[in-house]
Structures are given as C-alpha cells and as structure tokens.
Amino acid sequence: MCEQLLEKYPNTVRAITCTTRPPREGEKDGVDYYFLDPADFLRRLQAGNFLEHATVYGNSYGTLKAEVLGKLRLGRDVLLSVDVQGAATIRTRAEDDPELKNALVTVFLSPKSIEVLEQRLKKRGKDSPGTIQKRLAVARQEIAQWKHFDYLIVSDSIAEDLRRMQAIIEAEKMRQLRCAPPQLD
C-alpha cells in the first residue's frame, strides 16, 4: 500500500530510516536505508536524534527526526510505516513538538481477525508453525493498540484498503490547520 500511495501522491515521500544491519543485495545507502555502524547508531540515539527506534532480531532501526522534519519543511508529506511501539513513541514526541504534532496522522491497518492473519501467514509459506504462533501472539497484543490511532482500517482487499487510505489523506488535507483560508477580497 505504501508504494501505491507514493505513486498516487507525488508530493508524498517516505522517510528513509537508519539500520545497523548490512545492506541486502541491491540496497543503496541513503535510498533504501541509512546504513550505520552500531557505534554511530548509539551516538545518534544518545544525542536524541531519533524520532523512534527499535531493535529487531539483533539489528537497530530508527527514524531520524531531522529526516522527517526536513522533508516536512520542504512542503512534502512524509509517509512512515512503523509498528505500534514506533507509533507510540512518535505520538509522545509530537506532544512536545508543535510542528510534528500538526503534521501527524496515524492509521492502524488491521486484519479482520486473528484467524484471517493466521491464514495469510500460512498461505505465504515462509514461517514454521512455531514462528506463526509467536507472530500471532505478538499480533494480538499489537491489534489491541488500534484505539490509540487516529484512524482504523480493517483490511478488506488491497484495492479497498488503498481507497480507504486515500479517503483519509484527502480528508486530512482539508483540515483547517492544513488549509489556506479562502480569499475574501
């Protein structure tokens, strides 16, 4: 869905995140990720440069605040795809940053049920039964966080999910704080 949104809205860009994992084949620094060594990541983390960060499977990932704010200040809309913990951290940071708070819109995309998610994971065929059960346990905890988001999209189909996301984007662009007032002269 993110790729389709980026195609549909030319003024929308994704925030390039940082990681300490090595690049995969074909990935480019500054395009796919900013590839940092663990010491550099830690320095930036300690300096408070990250809007959100997490460690996943032994690698660190994070979104630089300057990356997001720099693009917003250029008049771009910035798309972030983060987990519920990352979204919670960003919401907390936005409370202390009016620029970020005015720009932030959160959307939770959820499967219709745990059973539907389980079917999708099995159909994908990439995980063992044990891994699927672990993922489902995490998913139960994450899905319970939906109420902390501005919007909820219960997944139907890719096309319908995209249509709903576009409706949210269009509505948000018409919020008073994002619009120029009408000319009365």
C-alpha positions as CSV (number, residue, x, y, z in Angstrom):
1,M,0.0,0.0,0.0
2,C,2.8,2.4,0.8
3,E,4.3,2.1,-2.7
4,Q,0.9,2.7,-4.3
5,L,0.4,5.8,-2.1
6,L,3.8,7.2,-3.1
7,E,2.8,6.7,-6.8
8,K,-0.6,8.3,-6.3
9,Y,0.6,11.3,-4.4
10,P,3.8,12.8,-5.9
11,N,4.2,15.2,-3.0
12,T,4.4,12.3,-0.6
13,V,7.8,10.8,0.2
14,R,8.9,8.1,2.6
15,A,11.2,8.8,5.4
16,I,14.5,6.9,4.9
17,T,15.2,5.0,8.1
18,C,18.5,4.0,9.7
19,T,19.7,0.5,10.4
20,T,22.7,-1.3,11.7
21,R,22.1,-4.4,9.6
22,P,24.2,-4.9,6.5
23,P,22.7,-3.9,3.1
24,R,21.0,-6.6,1.2
25,E,21.8,-7.2,-2.4
26,G,20.7,-4.1,-4.5
27,E,20.1,-1.9,-1.5
28,K,21.7,1.6,-1.5
29,D,22.8,3.8,1.4
30,G,20.6,6.9,1.5
31,V,18.0,5.4,-0.8
32,D,16.7,2.2,0.9
33,Y,18.2,2.9,4.4
34,Y,20.9,4.9,6.0
35,F,23.3,2.0,6.9
36,L,25.1,2.9,10.2
37,D,27.6,1.0,12.3
38,P,26.4,0.2,15.8
39,A,28.6,2.8,17.4
40,D,27.3,5.6,15.2
41,F,23.7,4.5,15.8
42,L,24.3,4.5,19.5
43,R,25.8,8.0,19.4
44,R,22.8,9.4,17.5
45,L,20.4,7.6,19.9
46,Q,22.2,9.1,22.9
47,A,22.1,12.5,21.3
48,G,18.3,12.2,20.9
49,N,18.4,12.3,17.1
50,F,15.8,9.6,16.6
51,L,12.1,10.1,16.4
52,E,11.6,6.4,17.1
53,H,13.9,3.4,17.3
54,A,13.8,-0.3,17.9
55,T,16.0,-3.4,18.0
56,V,14.7,-6.2,15.9
57,Y,16.5,-9.6,15.5
58,G,19.7,-8.0,16.9
59,N,19.7,-5.0,14.5
60,S,18.8,-1.5,15.4
61,Y,16.4,0.5,13.3
62,G,15.3,4.1,13.7
63,T,13.8,7.2,12.1
64,L,15.8,10.4,12.3
65,K,13.8,13.4,13.5
66,A,15.8,15.6,11.1
67,E,14.8,13.3,8.2
68,V,11.1,13.8,8.8
69,L,11.1,17.5,9.8
70,G,13.5,18.3,6.9
71,K,11.0,16.9,4.4
72,L,8.0,18.5,6.1
73,R,9.7,21.9,6.0
74,L,10.2,21.4,2.2
75,G,6.4,21.1,2.0
76,R,6.3,17.4,1.5
77,D,4.0,14.8,3.1
78,V,6.1,12.1,4.8
79,L,5.0,8.5,5.0
80,L,6.2,6.3,7.8
81,S,5.4,2.6,8.1
82,V,6.2,1.7,11.8
83,D,5.0,-0.8,14.3
84,V,2.7,0.1,17.2
85,Q,5.7,0.8,19.5
86,G,7.2,3.2,17.0
87,A,3.9,5.0,16.5
88,A,3.5,5.4,20.3
89,T,7.0,6.9,20.5
90,I,6.2,9.3,17.7
91,R,2.9,10.3,19.3
92,T,4.8,11.0,22.5
93,R,7.5,13.1,20.8
94,A,4.8,15.0,18.8
95,E,3.3,16.2,22.1
96,D,6.4,18.3,22.7
97,D,6.9,19.4,19.1
98,P,4.1,21.5,17.6
99,E,5.4,21.2,14.0
100,L,5.3,17.4,14.3
101,K,2.0,17.4,16.1
102,N,0.3,19.4,13.4
103,A,1.6,17.0,10.7
104,L,1.0,13.7,12.4
105,V,-1.9,11.5,11.3
106,T,-1.8,7.9,12.5
107,V,-3.6,5.0,10.8
108,F,-3.8,1.4,12.1
109,L,-4.2,-1.3,9.4
110,S,-5.6,-4.5,10.9
111,P,-6.6,-7.9,9.6
112,K,-10.3,-8.7,10.1
113,S,-9.4,-11.3,12.7
114,I,-6.5,-13.3,14.1
115,E,-7.9,-16.3,12.1
116,V,-7.5,-14.3,8.8
117,L,-4.0,-13.3,9.8
118,E,-3.1,-16.9,10.5
119,Q,-4.5,-18.0,7.1
120,R,-2.4,-15.3,5.4
121,L,0.8,-16.3,7.2
122,K,0.3,-20.0,6.4
123,K,-0.5,-19.2,2.8
124,R,2.7,-17.2,2.5
125,G,4.6,-20.3,3.4
126,K,7.7,-18.5,4.8
127,D,7.4,-19.4,8.5
128,S,7.3,-22.5,10.6
129,P,4.2,-23.3,12.6
130,G,6.0,-22.3,15.8
131,T,7.0,-18.9,14.3
132,I,3.5,-18.3,13.1
133,Q,2.2,-18.9,16.6
134,K,4.7,-16.4,18.0
135,R,3.8,-13.9,15.4
136,L,0.1,-14.3,16.2
137,A,0.7,-13.8,19.9
138,V,2.5,-10.5,19.1
139,A,-0.2,-9.6,16.7
140,R,-2.9,-10.0,19.4
141,Q,-1.0,-7.5,21.6
142,E,-0.5,-5.1,18.7
143,I,-4.0,-5.2,17.4
144,A,-5.3,-4.2,20.9
145,Q,-3.5,-0.9,20.4
146,W,-5.7,0.2,17.5
147,K,-7.6,2.6,19.7
148,H,-4.5,4.8,20.1
149,F,-4.5,5.7,16.4
150,D,-6.5,8.4,14.6
151,Y,-7.9,6.0,12.1
152,L,-8.6,2.3,11.8
153,I,-8.7,0.4,8.5
154,V,-9.9,-3.2,8.9
155,S,-8.2,-4.8,5.9
156,D,-10.5,-6.0,3.1
157,S,-8.6,-6.1,-0.1
158,I,-5.5,-4.2,-1.3
159,A,-7.7,-2.1,-3.6
160,E,-10.3,-1.3,-0.8
161,D,-7.6,-0.7,1.8
162,L,-5.9,1.8,-0.6
163,R,-9.2,3.5,-1.3
164,R,-9.9,4.0,2.4
165,M,-6.4,5.3,2.9
166,Q,-6.8,7.8,0.1
167,A,-10.1,9.0,1.7
168,I,-8.2,9.6,5.0
169,I,-5.4,11.5,3.2
170,E,-7.9,13.7,1.3
171,A,-9.9,14.4,4.4
172,E,-6.8,15.3,6.4
173,K,-5.7,17.7,3.6
174,M,-8.9,19.6,4.2
175,R,-8.4,20.1,7.9
176,Q,-8.4,23.8,8.9
177,L,-4.8,23.7,10.2
178,R,-3.6,22.4,6.8
179,C,-5.5,24.8,4.5
180,A,-5.0,28.3,3.4
181,P,-8.0,30.4,4.3
182,P,-10.4,31.5,1.5
183,Q,-9.7,34.8,-0.2
184,L,-12.4,37.3,0.8
185,D,-11.2,40.3,-1.2
